[in-house]
Amino acid sequence: MLFTAAVANLLVNLQICLLNNMRNLLVTAFVLFCLFCCQEKQSELVWNESFFRIGSQSSPRVADLNGDGALDIVMGAGRDETMATEYGIMAVDGLTGKLLWKQKAPAHVVGSASFQDINDDGTPDVFIGGRGGFLTALDGKTGAEIWKYKFDFEEDPVLRYARFNFYNNTWAPDINNDGIKELLSVNGGNWSAPAGSSDGRLPGVLMLFDGKSGAILAADTMPDAQESYMSPLCFQDNDSQQWKIVFGTGGETQSGSLYVAKLDDLLNHNLISATKVASEQGHGYIAPPVLADFNKDGVLDIAAISHASTITMVDGKSYQQLWQQSFPGTESSTSFAVGNYTQKEKLEILAILDTGTWPEYSYAHQVVLDGITGAINYHDTLGCFVVSSAVSYDLDQDGQDEAILNINDYECEYEIKDDQLDPPGITHQLISIDFQSAQHQVIDQASGFRNIFSSPWIGDLDNDGYLDIVYNQYNHSSDLRRFLGMGMKRISTPVKVKMPVKWGAYMGSNGDGIYQ
C-alpha cells in the first residue's frame, strides 16, 4: 500500500512538473511570438534637418526626384517676403532629409509645387510660383531652370496687370495636343497697395500656360476687375463632361466673389460670362475652395470660405447655394480639409478660423461642418493665430478620420509692440484630433518655434506600408512675416496605410482641391 501510494504521489508530481514545464514552454513560445511576430512598429523621428535664416509660406509636396523609389519633398522658401534668396525652391531627399538641390528666386516663393515630366527623362519636373511675378518650371533631377515667366507686357490690355504674385498652380487638359498638360494659375495682389484702401488694387489675371514651354495660351482679367489671391481649381464636370474653372476675387479688406467658368471662356477671353456663385462685402475669397460630391448626386459640389469666415456650399449641378454658415468676429485665409470626421456616411469639412482682424489675430478655431446640411458637428479653440490647413486620415482605423494640424501655443491675446526686442514665449505643436471623442494628442512639440503658414504632408513616403508625416517648424520672431530659420522633420508612424490617403496635403493629396 505504501509503495502504491508513493508511486501515485510520484506520478502526480511528474504530471504537475510536466504541466508546469508545458506552461512555461507555452509562455516562452508566446513571448517569443510576440517579440518576433506581434511587436507593433513604434513612432520614430527619421530625420530633422535645419535650414538657417530662411522660412516658408509654402507647403510640402512630394515626388521621386532621385529615382530611389522613395518620395522626395519640394517646398518654396525665402527670407523676408520681398527679398531675393538662394533658397527660393528646395528639394529634400525623403529618406535622409538632405538637400538634393536648391534654386534662387527674386522674392519669397509662397506657392506649393506641381509635378509633370516635360523633358522626357522619366523624372517629374517641378512647377512653382511666388511673389514678384515668379513662376518657373525646373528639372526635377537637378533643379535647373527649364522655363520661367518673364513680364514684358506693358502695352497689353490684359497682361499688363500680370506683374504681381503667383500662388498655387493646377493642371488643365492638354490644349495644344503635345502630350503635356497645361498649367493654370492666377497672378495678382499688389504688395505696395495701402491696406484698407482700393488704391492700387489692380485686377487679377487668370492665365493658362503651355506646360512644356511656358508660353501663354490664354489670359483674362477678373470679371469684376477685382484683385485675386485665390489659387484656381480646374476640373472636368461629371455631368456635362466640360472642363471648368473655379476662381475668386477680393482680399482681406476688399469685396470679392467666387466664380465658375468654362475653360473655353478663358480660351476665348470671355471670363465676363462666368457664373457668380457667392459674394462677400468688405472681404474677398482668398483660400482655395474644395470640390467633392457632398450630396451624392454624382457631380462635384463646391465648398468655399470667404475671408470673413462665411462658409458656402454650392450645388455642382445648379450652382445654387445649398447652405451657408457665418462666424462673426473671425476671419479665414485657410482652405478646408475633407473627411468623415464624426459620421461614416457623410463627408464633412474642417475649417480653421482666427479671432480678430488681419493681421492682429488671437485664438484659432477648429470647426467641423456637415457637408450636406452645414450643421456644426464639432467646434473647439486650440492654440492661436494659424492659417495652415489640416490633413486627414483614419489614424485609429475605426472608419472615421482624424485630422493632423499645427497649433501655436502662446498667450493668444498678447500684443506685440513695435519697439519690442524679444518675442513672447511660444511652443509649436503638431497635433491630431479625434472628433468622435473630442480629444487631441500632441505628436510633436518644440519650444521657441511656430508654424503659421505651412500645412503638413502625410502618406507612405518610403513604401513600407506605414504612414509618414513631414512638417515644418520655424524659429519664432515678433514679425510673423520674417523668418530666422526652419526645421523640417519626418516622422514614421505605426499607422498602417490600409486605404488611400485622400487628403494628405495642402489642397488634397493630389494638390488640386478635389476629394475623390
Protein Blocks (a to p, Z undefined) as FASTA:
>chain_A
ZZmmmmmmmmmmmmmmmmmmmmmmmmmmmmmmmmmmmpccddddfbacddehiacfbdcd
dddfkonopacddddddddfkbccfklbccddfklopafbdcddfbdcfbdcddddfkon
opacdddddehhiacdddfklopafbdcdddffkbmklmmmmcccddddddddfkonopa
cdddddehifklcghiaghpacdddddddfknopafbdcddfklpacfbdcdddddfklo
pacddddeddfklccddddddfklmmnopakmpccfbdcehiacfbdcddddfkonopac
dddddfkopacdddfklopafbdcddehiacfbdcddddfkbckbccddddddedjdfbd
cbdcdddddfklopafbdcdehjddfbdcddddfkonopacdddddddddfkbccdfklm
bdcddddddddddfklopacdfbdcehiacfklccddddfkonopacdddddddddfblk
bcfbdcddddddfbdcfbccfblcghijnonopaZZ
